[in-house]
Amino acid sequence: MSDDTFDEDSYLIEHADVLESVIQGHLASGRDHYERYGRLEKRSLRHHPRLGPGISPIDRARAMKEAIQLSEAIPGWCRGAEAKELFSQAYALADDPIIVEIGSFLGSSSVLLGNARRARGSGKIHCVDPFDCSGDSFSKPIYEKLAGNGLRQQFDRNIEEACLSDWVEVHQGAAELVAEYWRDPIDLLFLDGDQSPIGARVAYDAWSRFLKPNGVIAIHNSDPRIYAEDHDGHRRIVVGEIHSPAFGEIRLAATTTFAKKMA
Ligand SMILES: C[S@@+](CC[C@H](N)C(=O)[O-])C[C@H]1O[C@@H](n2cnc3c(N)ncnc32)[C@H](O)[C@@H]1O
């Protein structure tokens, strides 16, 4: 492949170490790296599809780094590859998207979603949670230990400290009850509430019908593994529901299944 085919964004997407050096200010650009080292090192010049109109890999990587730092400072379960993917999916949405998160707890994953949209300049994150530490029998004692009393106040404080109050709207209540008054089509639906088979089914049935064609569903805690009793609700949803032709582009990042609703 000749130098003529060099594409700045593709080079930065292909080489995470170069992207990080550019963000840190050690290099002026991907081209700078290529001229000084990359050509000699025979670095790949593989072309990647555009991330989206007006999206640069540098802006996305900067915003993701900040979001992950904020998210990891709050107790939660969306970490590593699934946190990056959740952020990226939210970041990639077109203008003014509606994102619904079922199960927000202390706001660790809400911060990933909120930061992604703040970086893009539009959208709203709707956080649905009763904020009473309820849930399946495996999780309930863990929620109580981590959050104790005043879960809603702690959530609000975490969102405020992340400067996301204008990007997040809280719907305090159980998924199925909040769905009764919901009307809007959803661009990204993140299911992470009650993990019991019944609770996960109720939330899926109540909310998946609002997902737009081409909308993204993300189902946490749904990878193939052995689950504690009463904790495999999301796995059952993925096995039973997330298939072609209703869904496409199905993939797993850590424990979260991502899929696109087909038209
Ligand atoms: C696994 S935690 C969410 C973690 C959060 N998404 C994160 O990554 O940090 C599940 C949350 O859903 C809440 N929850 C339980 N039952 C629910 C229901 N029926 N509807 C909505 N949320 C529910 C739990 O109380 C808890 O706050």
The ligand as a Gaussian input file, in Angstrom:
#p B3LYP/6-31G(d) Opt

LIG

0 1
 C      -27.323000      -3.958000      38.198000
 S      -27.974000      -2.513000      38.926000
 C      -27.702000      -1.289000      37.678000
 C      -26.282000      -0.975000      37.530000
 C      -25.972000       0.194000      36.649000
 N      -26.576000       0.073000      35.337000
 C      -24.464000       0.305000      36.540000
 O      -23.891000      -0.228000      35.561000
 O      -23.848000       0.865000      37.420000
 C      -29.731000      -2.775000      38.775000
 C      -30.564000      -1.613000      39.224000
 O      -31.911000      -1.845000      38.757000
 C      -32.814000      -1.612000      39.814000
 N      -34.066000      -2.336000      39.562000
 C      -34.546000      -3.441000      40.187000
 N      -35.751000      -3.752000      39.724000
 C      -36.042000      -2.839000      38.769000
 C      -37.162000      -2.632000      37.928000
 N      -38.245000      -3.431000      37.967000
 N      -37.142000      -1.589000      37.082000
 C      -36.061000      -0.761000      37.022000
 N      -34.969000      -0.917000      37.795000
 C      -34.957000      -1.939000      38.661000
 C      -32.045000      -2.109000      41.021000
 O      -32.639000      -1.707000      42.235000
 C      -30.681000      -1.485000      40.745000
 O      -30.623000      -0.158000      41.152000

